[in-house]
Amino acid sequence: MSANLEQTGEVKLDMSDVDKWVGKPVIFAELWDPCNATDIRRWVMAMDYPNPIHWDQEFAQQSQFGGIVAPQSFAVAMDYGHGCHPACVGKIPGSHLIFGGEEWWFFGAPMRPGDKLFQKRRFDGYDVKDTSFAGPTVFTRGDTEHRNQDGVLVARERATAIRYLIDEANKRAVYGKEKATPKRWDKQELAEIHKLRFDWLLSNREGKSPAWKTVNVGDKLPRRVIGPHSIATFVTEYRAYRQNVWGTWRWNVPEGAYDPAKEDAGFAQDMTYDHDARRIDPRQGDGLYYGPSSGHVNLEKASNIGMGGMYGYGASMNAWQVDTIAYWAGHNGFIWHSATQFRSPAFEGDITYIDGEVVDKIERSPYGCPVVVVQVKMKTQNGETIVTGKAEVQLPY
């Protein structure tokens, strides 16, 4: 879509600076170092995914993998901007963004300690829709290709960012002040959450894969629970994305190219990076103390951008889906395609229930193998749906 001005009633969006990037390569940033086993361990710790092949050296050595391997969800941590940056280019005056969804295609290449992924990114385009959250809202799409150090294609991602006018979101107050006073859980409630979490951990710790022939449409995956979400969990998640550790990446802009992320990513004035200042004080560019992610753990900033309270990360919710399905699929399972839509963030004080169900079986799939289709829904303790998703999963025949 190309347009200079989009409006609903008296609310107007100036899209002129965004239009010029449609279809173009963008975001030339690169992580310096290959990943190591500790990066993988830090990732699964942050995603609360205690599959032992990803962190337990002795268990992993005795498995078919012969050592620590990364979960498929780890691809997003091998990238600058966890997939969202190619969907956020160009300035929209008075706007901020939240992550709206992810779609991933995987190509059978595992990730192990010592691997490094290289990315090509492009801005695909956008649509403008009217939402109850902020009126005219821009849904932007960015694509990333991931190849390893040997040139092998590991994954492709399409990210959707939701860019909205801050003043309009504050006026509508869909996420009200109640988000600033999160639920406090008593001991009995926490014990029930812990039991459900522990039962899920035991549901397939050995990594046994169900046979495709024995799986039926309507089969339910073991219920998983994550939370209660807190500042501690949000910070733990944030620091597991390798780009968010000081000094882990560099700009690698081709000669003569202009990188909109480097020059001006389009974030609100008090929610942006200071790339010059970060040379001396790295906090100024790490996104959490200052920058676009500071609203996740800073109540005042979260309220200023229409979120009401502190909240989690869309890329983490996508990882929860991929990890949950992968745990059920076992060591011989593989997710070829996964798509998620984010309806709401995970707010401080809430928990997230993750439920999956087999909704289809495809004997002749585009991936050259039989797959099952798993549908996932994530809900809060109040029954509010925050994520919906589907994945196509290979199982032993």
C-alpha positions in Angstrom: 0.0 0.0 0.0 1.3 3.5 -0.8 -0.3 6.7 0.6 0.8 10.0 2.0 -2.1 10.5 4.3 -4.5 8.1 6.0 -7.3 9.3 8.2 -10.4 8.3 10.1 -12.6 11.2 11.0 -10.2 13.9 12.3 -7.4 11.5 13.2 -4.6 11.6 10.6 -1.5 9.5 10.0 1.4 10.9 7.9 2.8 7.9 6.0 5.0 9.9 3.6 8.3 8.8 5.2 7.2 5.2 5.4 6.1 4.9 1.8 9.6 5.4 0.4 10.8 2.2 2.1 8.2 -0.3 0.8 9.9 -3.2 -0.8 13.5 -2.1 0.0 16.3 -3.7 1.9 16.6 -2.2 5.4 18.3 -2.6 8.8 22.0 -3.5 8.2 23.0 -4.6 11.7 25.0 -7.7 12.6 25.8 -9.6 15.8 29.6 -9.8 16.3 29.9 -13.3 17.8 28.7 -16.9 17.2 26.4 -18.2 19.9 27.6 -20.5 22.6 26.0 -23.0 25.0 25.5 -20.3 27.6 23.5 -18.1 25.2 21.2 -21.1 24.5 20.9 -21.8 28.3 20.1 -18.2 29.0 17.4 -18.2 26.3 15.5 -21.3 27.5 15.8 -20.0 31.1 14.2 -16.7 30.0 11.5 -18.5 28.1 10.9 -20.9 31.0 11.5 -23.8 28.7 13.5 -26.5 30.7 13.8 -29.0 28.0 17.1 -30.7 29.1 18.6 -31.0 25.6 18.9 -27.2 25.6 20.7 -26.7 29.0 21.7 -30.0 30.7 25.1 -31.0 29.3 25.1 -34.5 30.6 21.5 -35.2 29.4 22.2 -33.6 26.0 25.5 -35.6 25.5 23.6 -38.9 26.1 20.8 -37.8 23.6 20.8 -38.4 19.9 22.2 -34.8 19.5 25.4 -35.5 21.4 25.4 -32.2 23.1 23.6 -29.0 23.7 21.4 -27.9 20.8 19.3 -24.7 20.4 15.5 -24.8 20.3 14.0 -23.6 17.0 12.7 -20.5 18.8 16.3 -19.4 19.4 16.6 -18.1 15.8 15.0 -14.8 16.9 17.8 -14.4 19.5 20.4 -14.7 16.8 19.2 -11.5 15.1 19.4 -7.8 15.8 16.0 -6.4 16.7 14.3 -9.8 17.2 12.5 -9.6 13.8 10.6 -6.5 14.6 12.9 -3.8 13.1 12.3 -4.5 9.4 8.6 -3.9 10.2 9.4 -0.5 11.8 11.0 1.8 9.3 10.1 5.4 8.5 8.8 8.1 10.8 5.1 8.4 11.7 4.8 11.6 13.8 3.4 11.0 17.3 3.5 7.2 17.0 4.8 4.2 19.0 4.6 0.5 18.2 3.8 -2.9 19.7 4.5 -6.3 18.1 1.5 -7.7 16.3 2.6 -11.2 15.2 5.2 -13.5 13.7 5.3 -16.1 10.9 8.3 -18.4 10.6 9.4 -21.0 8.0 12.2 -23.4 9.1 14.3 -25.4 6.7 15.7 -28.3 8.7 19.0 -26.8 9.7 19.7 -27.1 13.5 21.4 -24.4 15.5 24.3 -25.4 17.8 26.9 -23.7 19.9 29.4 -22.1 17.5 26.8 -21.1 14.9 26.3 -17.6 13.7 23.3 -16.4 11.6 23.5 -13.7 9.0 20.4 -11.8 8.0 18.9 -10.1 5.0 16.0 -7.8 5.8 13.4 -5.9 3.8 10.3 -3.8 4.5 7.4 -5.4 2.8 4.6 -2.8 3.2 1.7 -1.9 5.4 -2.1 -1.7 5.8 -4.1 0.9 7.7 -7.0 -0.4 9.8 -9.3 1.2 12.3 -8.9 -0.3 15.8 -10.6 0.2 19.1 -7.2 0.6 20.7 -6.0 3.6 18.7 -8.3 4.4 15.8 -6.3 4.4 12.5 -3.5 1.9 13.1 -0.7 0.8 10.8 0.0 -2.8 10.4 3.5 -3.0 8.9 5.3 -6.1 7.6 9.0 -6.8 7.6 10.9 -9.9 6.3 14.1 -11.5 7.5 16.1 -14.3 6.0 18.5 -16.2 8.3 21.5 -18.2 6.9 24.3 -19.7 9.0 28.1 -19.3 8.6 28.0 -22.0 5.9 25.4 -20.2 3.8 22.7 -22.8 4.7 19.2 -21.3 4.9 18.0 -21.8 8.5 14.7 -19.8 8.7 12.6 -17.0 7.3 10.5 -14.7 9.3 7.7 -12.2 8.6 7.1 -9.9 11.5 4.0 -7.6 11.9 4.3 -4.4 13.9 1.4 -2.4 15.1 2.2 1.4 14.9 -0.3 3.7 16.5 -0.7 7.3 17.6 0.1 7.7 21.2 -2.4 10.5 22.0 -5.2 8.5 20.4 -4.4 5.4 22.4 -4.2 7.4 25.6 -7.6 9.0 24.8 -9.3 5.6 24.2 -7.5 3.9 27.2 -8.3 0.4 26.2 -5.7 -0.7 28.6 -6.8 1.2 31.7 -5.2 2.1 35.0 -6.1 -1.3 36.4 -3.1 -2.6 34.6 -0.9 -0.5 36.8 -2.1 -2.5 39.9 -1.3 -6.1 38.9 -2.9 -9.1 40.6 -1.1 -10.5 43.6 -1.2 -14.3 44.0 -1.6 -16.0 47.3 0.3 -19.1 48.4 -2.5 -21.5 47.4 -2.8 -20.0 44.0 0.9 -20.1 43.4 1.0 -23.8 44.5 -1.6 -24.6 41.9 0.3 -22.7 39.2 3.5 -24.5 40.3 1.8 -28.0 40.1 0.5 -27.3 36.6 3.9 -26.1 35.5 5.6 -29.1 37.0 3.2 -31.5 35.4 3.9 -30.0 32.0 7.7 -30.3 32.6 7.2 -34.1 33.3 4.9 -34.6 30.3 7.8 -35.2 27.8 11.1 -34.6 29.5 12.6 -37.6 27.8 11.7 -36.2 24.4 9.7 -39.1 23.0 8.0 -38.3 19.7 4.4 -39.4 19.0 4.0 -41.3 15.7 2.1 -39.4 13.0 -0.2 -42.5 12.6 -1.2 -42.6 16.2 -2.0 -38.8 16.5 -5.6 -37.9 15.9 -7.4 -34.7 15.1 -8.8 -33.5 18.4 -5.8 -34.6 20.5 -4.9 -32.1 23.1 -1.4 -31.1 24.1 -0.6 -31.0 27.8 -1.6 -27.6 29.2 1.3 -25.3 30.0 1.4 -22.2 32.3 3.9 -19.3 32.3 4.0 -16.7 35.0 3.0 -14.9 37.0 4.7 -12.3 34.8 6.7 -9.7 36.7 9.5 -7.1 36.2 11.9 -9.9 37.0 10.6 -12.2 34.2 10.4 -9.3 31.7 14.1 -8.3 32.4 15.2 -11.9 32.2 13.5 -12.3 28.8 14.9 -9.0 27.5 18.5 -9.9 28.4 18.3 -13.3 26.7 17.9 -11.6 23.3 21.6 -11.5 22.4 21.4 -8.0 20.8 20.4 -6.5 24.2 23.7 -7.3 25.8 26.1 -4.4 25.6 28.4 -4.4 22.6 27.1 -7.5 20.9 26.3 -6.0 17.6 27.5 -3.5 15.0 26.1 -1.5 12.1 27.2 -3.0 8.8 25.6 -0.6 6.3 26.8 -1.1 2.7 28.7 1.8 1.2 26.3 4.3 -0.2 23.2 2.8 1.6 21.0 4.6 4.1 19.8 2.6 7.1 16.6 4.1 8.6 17.1 2.2 11.8 20.5 3.8 12.4 19.5 7.3 11.4 16.0 7.4 12.9 13.9 4.3 13.7 10.8 6.4 14.1 10.2 5.9 17.9 8.7 8.5 20.1 11.2 11.1 21.4 11.5 9.7 24.9 11.4 6.1 23.7 14.3 6.1 21.3 18.0 5.1 21.4 20.9 7.5 21.6 23.5 5.8 19.5 26.1 8.5 20.0 25.7 8.5 23.8 25.9 4.7 24.0 29.5 4.8 22.9 30.3 6.1 26.5 27.3 4.9 28.4 25.9 1.7 26.8 22.7 2.0 28.8 21.7 4.8 26.4 21.4 2.3 23.6 20.4 -0.9 25.1 16.6 -0.3 24.8 15.7 -1.2 28.4 17.1 1.6 30.5 16.4 4.0 27.6 14.8 3.3 24.3 11.7 1.6 22.8 11.6 -1.3 25.3 11.8 0.9 28.4 8.0 1.0 28.6 8.0 -2.7 29.4 9.5 -2.2 32.8 8.9 1.5 33.5 5.3 2.2 34.6 5.3 5.9 33.8 6.5 5.2 30.2 4.0 2.3 29.8 1.2 4.6 30.8 2.4 7.4 28.5 2.2 5.1 25.4 -1.3 3.8 26.2 -0.4 0.5 27.7 -1.7 1.2 31.2 0.8 -1.1 32.9 4.1 -2.9 32.4 4.0 -5.6 29.8 5.9 -8.4 28.1 7.4 -9.0 24.7 5.6 -10.3 21.6 8.7 -12.2 20.4 8.7 -14.1 23.7 5.0 -15.1 23.2 5.9 -16.4 19.8 8.7 -18.5 21.3 6.3 -19.9 23.9 4.2 -21.3 21.1 7.2 -22.8 19.2 8.7 -24.3 22.4 5.4 -25.7 23.7 4.7 -27.5 20.4 8.4 -28.7 20.1 8.3 -30.2 23.6 5.2 -32.2 22.7 6.7 -33.2 19.3 9.9 -34.6 21.0 13.4 -35.1 19.7 12.3 -36.5 16.4 9.7 -33.8 15.7 10.3 -30.6 13.7 8.2 -27.5 13.2 8.3 -26.4 9.5 6.0 -23.5 9.8 4.5 -21.4 12.7 2.3 -18.4 12.7 1.1 -16.3 15.7 -1.2 -13.3 16.1 -0.8 -11.2 19.2 -4.1 -9.8 20.5 -2.7 -8.4 23.8 0.6 -8.3 25.6 1.2 -10.4 28.7 0.8 -7.8 31.5 2.6 -7.8 34.9 0.8 -9.9 37.4 -1.0 -12.1 34.9 -0.3 -15.7 34.0 -0.5 -17.3 30.6 -2.2 -20.6 30.0 -1.1 -22.3 26.8 -3.4 -24.9 25.2 -2.8 -26.8 22.0 -4.9 -29.1 19.9 -4.3 -31.1 16.8 -6.7 -29.7 14.2 -5.6 -31.5 11.0 -3.3 -34.2 9.6 -1.7 -33.8 6.2 0.0 -36.9 4.7 1.3 -35.1 1.6 2.5 -31.7 2.8 4.5 -29.0 0.9 7.5 -30.0 3.1 7.8 -33.5 1.6 6.7 -35.3 4.7 3.5 -35.9 6.7 2.6 -33.2 9.2 0.1 -32.5 11.8 -1.4 -29.0 12.3 -1.5 -27.8 15.9 -3.6 -24.8 16.9 -2.6 -22.9 20.0 -4.4 -20.4 22.2 -2.9 -18.4 25.0 -5.2 -17.0 27.7 -4.9 -15.1 31.0 -6.4 -16.3 34.3 -9.4 -14.2 33.4 -10.0 -16.1 30.1 -8.8 -13.2 27.9 -7.1 -14.5 24.7 -3.8 -12.9 24.1 -2.3 -15.1 21.3 -3.7 -17.4 18.7 -1.5 -19.5 16.5 -1.0 -22.5 14.3 2.0 -24.7 13.4 2.7 -27.5 10.9 4.8 -30.2 12.6 6.6 -33.2 11.3 6.4 -36.4 13.4 7.9 -39.8 12.8 5.7 -41.7 10.4 
